[in-house]
């Protein structure tokens, strides 16, 4: 368990800043993704379902895009629609402070702002275990 680092994020649609520490009191599922990441295609329906099932209980699903060209990400999103919050990280400092080893990389943060679970990659069969982690933290 370690405190989630703060980093400068911008809301994909509105361009407004997103402060991670302002989400204190919520469980936050952060997913670092990029348009060239094939596993990200499989993870997006899972992330949409998480948001749908748990947002009323205090879950925030945040997808942080790491593409160098926003047009690449926009093309990806046309084929893979999202219902969760998307963020851009203009200075690319967020993956460094989190220590992202590859894509997709997920971090589940508890209501007190601590990283309680890290997961690299995504295979469809892994969804249930990740759901259980989220449910456990929502119940705390």
C-alpha positions as CSV (number, residue, x, y, z in Angstrom):
1,X,0.0,0.0,0.0
2,X,1.3,3.4,-1.0
3,X,-0.3,6.8,-1.4
4,X,-1.4,7.5,-5.0
5,X,0.8,10.2,-6.5
6,X,-0.7,13.3,-7.8
7,X,-0.3,14.3,-11.4
8,X,-1.7,16.9,-13.8
9,X,-4.6,15.5,-15.8
10,X,-7.0,17.1,-18.2
11,X,-10.6,16.0,-18.8
12,X,-10.7,14.6,-22.4
13,X,-14.0,16.3,-23.3
14,X,-14.0,19.5,-21.3
15,X,-10.3,20.3,-21.1
16,X,-10.7,21.1,-17.4
17,X,-8.1,19.9,-14.9
18,X,-8.7,16.7,-12.9
19,X,-7.1,16.6,-9.5
20,X,-6.7,13.0,-8.3
21,X,-6.6,14.2,-4.6
22,X,-10.0,15.8,-5.2
23,X,-11.4,12.3,-5.6
24,X,-10.7,11.4,-1.9
25,X,-13.6,9.5,-0.4
26,X,-14.2,7.6,-3.6
27,X,-12.7,4.4,-4.9
28,X,-10.8,5.2,-8.1
29,X,-9.9,2.7,-10.9
30,X,-7.2,4.3,-13.0
31,X,-6.4,2.6,-16.4
32,X,-3.5,3.8,-18.4
33,X,-4.1,3.1,-22.1
34,X,-3.0,3.9,-25.6
35,X,-4.5,3.4,-29.1
36,X,-1.8,0.9,-30.1
37,X,-2.5,-1.3,-27.1
38,X,-4.4,-4.4,-28.2
39,X,-5.4,-5.5,-24.7
40,X,-7.0,-2.1,-24.2
41,X,-9.6,-3.0,-26.7
42,X,-10.6,-6.0,-24.4
43,X,-10.5,-3.9,-21.2
44,X,-12.8,-1.0,-22.4
45,X,-16.1,-3.0,-22.2
46,X,-15.1,-4.2,-18.8
47,X,-14.3,-0.7,-17.6
48,X,-17.7,0.5,-19.0
49,X,-19.4,-2.2,-17.1
50,X,-17.6,-1.3,-13.8
51,X,-18.7,2.3,-14.1
52,X,-22.2,1.2,-14.9
53,X,-22.4,-1.3,-11.9
54,X,-20.6,0.7,-9.2
55,X,-20.6,4.5,-9.9
56,X,-23.6,5.0,-7.5
57,X,-21.6,3.3,-4.8
58,X,-18.7,5.7,-5.1
59,X,-16.5,4.3,-7.9
60,X,-14.7,6.6,-10.4
61,X,-13.3,4.9,-13.5
62,X,-10.6,7.1,-15.0
63,X,-8.9,6.2,-18.3
64,X,-5.6,8.1,-18.8
65,X,-4.5,8.2,-22.4
66,X,-0.8,8.0,-23.2
67,X,-0.8,8.5,-27.0
68,X,1.6,11.1,-28.4
69,X,-1.0,12.1,-31.0
70,X,-4.5,12.8,-29.8
71,X,-5.8,12.0,-33.2
72,X,-4.7,8.3,-32.8
73,X,-6.7,8.1,-29.5
74,X,-9.7,9.8,-31.1
75,X,-9.7,7.2,-33.9
76,X,-9.5,4.4,-31.3
77,X,-12.4,5.8,-29.3
78,X,-14.6,5.9,-32.4
79,X,-14.3,2.1,-32.6
80,X,-14.3,1.6,-28.8
81,X,-16.8,3.8,-27.2
82,X,-16.4,4.7,-23.5
83,X,-18.8,5.6,-20.7
84,X,-16.1,6.3,-18.1
85,X,-14.1,9.5,-17.6
86,X,-11.2,10.0,-20.0
87,X,-8.1,12.1,-19.2
88,X,-5.2,13.3,-21.1
89,X,-1.8,13.8,-19.5
90,X,-0.1,16.5,-21.6
91,X,3.3,16.5,-19.9
92,X,3.4,12.6,-19.7
93,X,4.5,12.8,-16.0
94,X,1.7,10.7,-14.7
95,X,3.0,7.3,-15.9
96,X,6.4,8.1,-14.4
97,X,5.1,9.0,-10.9
98,X,2.9,5.9,-10.9
99,X,5.7,3.7,-12.3
100,X,3.7,2.3,-15.2
101,X,5.6,-0.7,-16.6
102,X,3.4,-1.3,-19.8
103,X,-0.2,-1.1,-21.1
104,X,-2.8,-1.4,-20.0
105,X,-1.8,-0.7,-16.4
106,X,-4.5,-0.4,-13.8
107,X,-4.3,1.0,-10.3
108,X,-7.1,0.7,-7.8
109,X,-7.1,3.5,-5.2
110,X,-9.1,3.3,-1.9
111,X,-11.2,6.0,-0.4
112,X,-8.2,7.3,1.6
113,X,-6.1,7.8,-1.5
114,X,-3.9,4.7,-1.2
115,X,-3.0,2.4,-4.1
116,X,-4.4,-1.0,-3.0
117,X,-4.1,-3.0,-6.2
118,X,-2.0,-2.8,-9.4
119,X,-2.6,-4.9,-12.5
120,X,-0.7,-5.1,-15.7
121,X,-2.3,-6.2,-19.0
122,X,-5.8,-7.4,-19.4
123,X,-7.3,-10.7,-20.5
124,X,-11.1,-11.2,-20.5
125,X,-10.9,-13.9,-17.8
126,X,-9.3,-11.4,-15.4
127,X,-12.4,-9.2,-15.1
128,X,-14.0,-11.1,-12.2
129,X,-10.9,-10.9,-9.9
130,X,-10.6,-7.1,-10.6
131,X,-14.3,-6.7,-9.9
132,X,-13.8,-8.4,-6.6
133,X,-11.0,-6.0,-5.6
134,X,-13.3,-3.0,-6.5
135,X,-16.2,-4.4,-4.5
136,X,-14.0,-5.1,-1.5
137,X,-12.8,-1.5,-1.4
138,X,-16.3,-0.1,-2.0
139,X,-17.4,-2.1,1.1
140,X,-14.7,-0.7,3.4
